[in-house]
Amino acid sequence: MGSLLNGFAQNIEMLIIGRVFLGIGVGFCNQAVPMYLSEMAPANLRGALNIGFQMATTIGILAANLINYGTSKLSGHLGWRLSLGLAGVPALMVTVGGLILPDSPNSMIDRGERQEARRILQKIRGIENVDEEFQDLIEASEASKTVDNSWKNILKPRNRPQLIIAILIPAFQQLTGINVIMFYAPVLFKTLGFGDDAALMSAVITGVVNVLATSISIFSVDRVGRRVLFLEGGIQMLVCQVLTAFLIGSTYGTTGHGQFSKAGANFVVFLICTYVAAFAWSWGPLGWLVPSEIFPLETRSAGTAITVIFNMIFTFIIGQCFLTMLCYFKFGLFLFFSGFVIIMTLFIYFFLPETKNVPIEEMNTVWKAHWFWGNYIPDEVVGTYAKNIQLPQKL
């Protein structure tokens, strides 16, 4: 509906209403898709399968940038109408997929469809004996039914760790400064000598790097874990931001007058690509993965909604403030966001436990073992699966 209204818009009101529909649709997808993937995936592949969401997003960004560049060359109103209307293609794919895909076993059990839930669980796991996992799902469902209001329940102390993560992770994801790089890239590429092709070159180069680096995350997240990617990505982004700020500041200063040498220009392009790669295999996909896998069933819907809300709030704030900040901070804007990268990297190091290979309904056992969050988690959170595994006393 949003893409059709935008593509056939006759006035500004149709464009605004169309954008509202698109925003609602994106909000629903950002909440539902990561949560659905985390519930359906086996624990040892949950990270890789969930990051498929981010991979589709990066491919979409690259495709959209190329389409925008191509349609901008068309005469009259055809270009922008085609560009906006083509948003209906991925929307149609999501709609058809939603009709074909089964509900998750968690959702079926919660609605009383236990036999069908067991059948789906056996099918997606590829084995007949799913008794332990199925029992954990039933226990989670029964626990969720004792909760009258998930929004009130999520404020209780026992849910404090997940709530704080659901707020800070999406906020930090935007405070990495990725939007500054992506917004500023065409300007940088133009000053580096790409001329009128700067928009296309920045879209292609950063878009391709984004896709390739996300694929690295898919293959590594369930092997090395979430924390390693978070920490490595944070350090890599920090170094790239500081060096970029130094090079731009030393060349252009605060007046904007100056000229990069060929070697200097190539090095800045390398830094931008390295920064985008770091984000694409760390804070980009993990910013959606981690919040989608940490909540118990009774607060999962509210928790993932909070994640989307704070992601969109900080995206909006940075989008509105970006140009003003750029005018005042100039190259110092990179240093501004690098300060947040330091804070968020330290937060991950001290406060985010490793969640790889842990079944989603047993995630509370990880919080219980954490040196700080364990104080908030009651002892009765251990389920059928967790009774058969050994976790360290403190993580």
Disulfide bonds with the S-S distance in Angstrom:
none
